[in-house]
Amino acid sequence: MDFITIKEAAEQWEISSRRVQVLCSEGRIKGAFKHGNAWFIPKEATKPEQKKRGPKTDK
């Protein structure tokens, strides 16, 4: 299985590398795992869908 780096995933998905790290740590990228300080993302992984936020309420 081939893997890509955080930076490569960020460029491919047009998001920041920090956002890719957060998605990995939340377990939202299927097949991604951490070994030491590096994240390994499968080459065929797709960008996760954005979570929907609830309605805003006035306080």
N, C-alpha and C positions, 0 to 999 in steps of 0.2 A: 504494500500500500504506500502511495506517495503522500507526502505531507507538504504544507506550505507554512510560511512564517506569519506572525501577526502582521507585519508590515505588508506582505504580499496580499493577505486577505483584506486588509484595510484599503489598499489601492484597488483591488478587484471589486469590492463592494461599495466603494466611494464613501467610506466612513473613516473616522479617526482610529488610530491604532489603539488608543486607550479604550474606545468603545468596544473594539474586538476583544480586548482583554476582559472587560466586564462581562460581555456575552459568554465568553469561555468560562469564567468563574461562576456564572449563574447556571451553567449547564445547558445553555440554549443553543449551542452549536453541537450538533450530533457527531459523535466520534472524536471530539477534541479531548486531549488529555494533557496533563502537565507532568513533565519529567524534570526535576530540579527546578530551575527558574524559567524554563522555556515551555511554551505551549506548542503542541503539535496538532495542527488542524488538517483533516483529510482534504486532499486536493479537490475532491468532488463535493465537498460540503457547500451548502447554500446559505445565503444570508437569512437569518431568522426573521420572521414577521415581527412587526412592531407591536408591542403590547398596547391594548386599548386602555385609556384612562377613563375613570368614571366622571360623571358630570361635576362641574365646580359648584360649590355651595357658598353662599354669602354668609358670613358670620358677623 
